[in-house]
Amino acid sequence: MCSAEPINCFPMLVNILSNTFLRLFNSTARIRIWSEPFYSTQSPEIKSDIFFICLSYMLTLAAGLPPHFAVSSMEDYKVKSM
C-alpha cells in the first residue's frame, strides 16, 4: 500500500486507521489523506520569480568570490608564507 519511506507511509497508515474506526462506528463517511512533502509551484510566474531570485543570489556570490581570493593571496604575500 505504501513505500518503505516513512514520509509516504505515515499518511497512508493514518488513512487506514481512521477509516477503520469510522466503519466500526457504522459511519458512511470516509477520510482521505494525502501527502505533499515538497512545496509544488503550479503557476509559471512563481517559477520564474524563484529562478530570478536564485540567479541574482548566485551572481552576487560569483561577484564576491574573486576579491576574497585576491585579499587572501595578498595577506599571504605580506606575511611571506610559502
Stockholm file with secondary structure:
# STOCKHOLM 1.0

chainA/1-82         MCSAEPINCFPMLVNILSNTFLRLFNSTARIRIWSEPFYSTQSPEIKSDIFFICLSYMLTLAAGLPPHFAVSSMEDYKVKSM
#=GR chainA/1-82 SS CCCSCHHHHHHHHHHHHHHHHHHHTTCCCCCCCCCCCSCCCCSHHHHHHHHHHHHHHHHHHHHHHHHHHHHHHHHHHHHTCC
#=GC SS_cons        CCCSCHHHHHHHHHHHHHHHHHHHTTCCCCCCCCCCCSCCCCSHHHHHHHHHHHHHHHHHHHHHHHHHHHHHHHHHHHHTCC
//
